[in-house]
Amino acid sequence: MELKDKYPKIQAVLDGESEGCIVCADCLDVMKEMPDGCVDAVVTDPPYGDAETHGKHLSTVVSRQALGFNGISKRECVQLAARFVEISKRWTVFTCEWHFLEALHQTGLLVRFGIWRKPNGAPQFTGDRPGMGWEAIAICHPVGKKRWNGGGKHGFYMHCTETGGHPTQKPVALFGEFVTDFTDSSDIIFDPFCGSGTTCVAAKKLGRRWIGIDINEEYCDIARDRLLGLEGKRLGKLQKHKGFFDVED
Ligand SMILES: C[S@@+](CC[C@H](N)C(=O)[O-])C[C@H]1O[C@@H](n2cnc3c(N)ncnc32)[C@H](O)[C@@H]1O
């Protein structure tokens, strides 16, 4: 079966017939069906920060389980990045564990790594070492000529954390800066781990098109609400989504 049969909402965006869609699915399945170079950019936030990183800290493992999704391993991160770079015509930008960066660099996929500085990040509660206060951003591109909209600026992004309906929701301003720097007007931006749809909200606000996938139906609903400007408001499902844009799988 082809993409248009399995995921017609995604095909409609690729064909220019739809502004955007949120699809509830396993992105690994969907990405198998997506042709290479079918989107302009991948901007995403895979699950990370798992037992591999914090293996000795039970509380972190438990809290990860409570989130309902496990963090990807270094190997999975490299495999995902390789597929992202095939699917994207140009940039792939995603948040990740800082210690995955060397593996990404070894593959030749990584063009640069950036930093998300979180001025309101949690302090070091133990007080026995510096707090973290930042997260890594992997910036990848296929081999060949590169172009971005940031001119000579540094890959340093300073935005406060935000809370919302998703346990690891990222700031719209941060993802909006990625969208502005790495994509152009009307570009199709793909977020295979869209959660509450932060990338898609930023894309919509900035006049881009979007394809968001999340495996969790509840997060997909939050994303759809946000895209409709209904964040936090609970209308009936039919009334909520009728006639706006695609909300089916
Ligand atoms: C770090 S969160 C993304 C949060 C998002 N940036 C936001 O601002 O809300 C990662 C998301 O990946 C989703 N996820 C995990 N495995 C997945 C898979 N195989 N396919 C699609 N989504 C998946 C989880 O449900 C979770 O919502």
The ligand as an SDF file (V2000), in Angstrom:
LIG
                    3D

 27 29  0  0  0  0  0  0  0  0999 V2000
    9.6280   14.8780   23.7310 C   0  0  0  0  0  0  0  0  0  0  0  0
    7.9830   14.5300   23.2940 S   0  0  0  0  0  0  0  0  0  0  0  0
    7.5810   15.8140   22.1360 C   0  0  0  0  0  0  0  0  0  0  0  0
    7.0390   17.0240   22.8070 C   0  0  0  0  0  0  0  0  0  0  0  0
    6.6980   18.1470   21.8330 C   0  0  0  0  0  0  0  0  0  0  0  0
    7.8750   18.7650   21.2970 N   0  0  0  0  0  0  0  0  0  0  0  0
    5.8370   19.1980   22.4840 C   0  0  0  0  0  0  0  0  0  0  0  0
    6.2400   20.3630   22.5590 O   0  0  0  0  0  0  0  0  0  0  0  0
    4.7540   18.8380   22.9630 O   0  0  0  0  0  0  0  0  0  0  0  0
    8.1470   13.1160   22.2960 C   0  0  0  0  0  0  0  0  0  0  0  0
    6.8400   12.5490   21.7750 C   0  0  0  0  0  0  0  0  0  0  0  0
    7.1260   11.4330   20.9390 O   0  0  0  0  0  0  0  0  0  0  0  0
    6.0040   10.5750   21.0090 C   0  0  0  0  0  0  0  0  0  0  0  0
    6.4370    9.2700   20.4890 N   0  0  0  0  0  0  0  0  0  0  0  0
    7.1950    8.3320   21.0950 C   0  0  0  0  0  0  0  0  0  0  0  0
    7.4060    7.2930   20.2600 N   0  0  0  0  0  0  0  0  0  0  0  0
    6.7750    7.5850   19.0950 C   0  0  0  0  0  0  0  0  0  0  0  0
    6.6470    6.9220   17.8370 C   0  0  0  0  0  0  0  0  0  0  0  0
    7.2210    5.7260   17.6320 N   0  0  0  0  0  0  0  0  0  0  0  0
    5.9460    7.5260   16.8520 N   0  0  0  0  0  0  0  0  0  0  0  0
    5.3660    8.7230   17.0570 C   0  0  0  0  0  0  0  0  0  0  0  0
    5.4510    9.4070   18.2310 N   0  0  0  0  0  0  0  0  0  0  0  0
    6.1450    8.8520   19.2380 C   0  0  0  0  0  0  0  0  0  0  0  0
    5.5580   10.5940   22.4440 C   0  0  0  0  0  0  0  0  0  0  0  0
    4.2030   10.2420   22.5780 O   0  0  0  0  0  0  0  0  0  0  0  0
    5.8470   12.0690   22.8200 C   0  0  0  0  0  0  0  0  0  0  0  0
    4.6780   12.8380   22.7500 O   0  0  0  0  0  0  0  0  0  0  0  0
  1  2  1  0
  2  3  1  0
  2 10  1  0
  3  4  1  0
  4  5  1  0
  5  6  1  0
  5  7  1  0
  7  8  2  0
  7  9  1  0
 10 11  1  0
 11 12  1  0
 11 26  1  0
 12 13  1  0
 13 14  1  0
 13 24  1  0
 14 15  1  0
 14 23  1  0
 15 16  2  0
 16 17  1  0
 17 18  1  0
 17 23  2  0
 18 19  1  0
 18 20  2  0
 20 21  1  0
 21 22  2  0
 22 23  1  0
 24 25  1  0
 24 26  1  0
 26 27  1  0
M  CHG  2   2   1   9  -1
M  END
$$$$
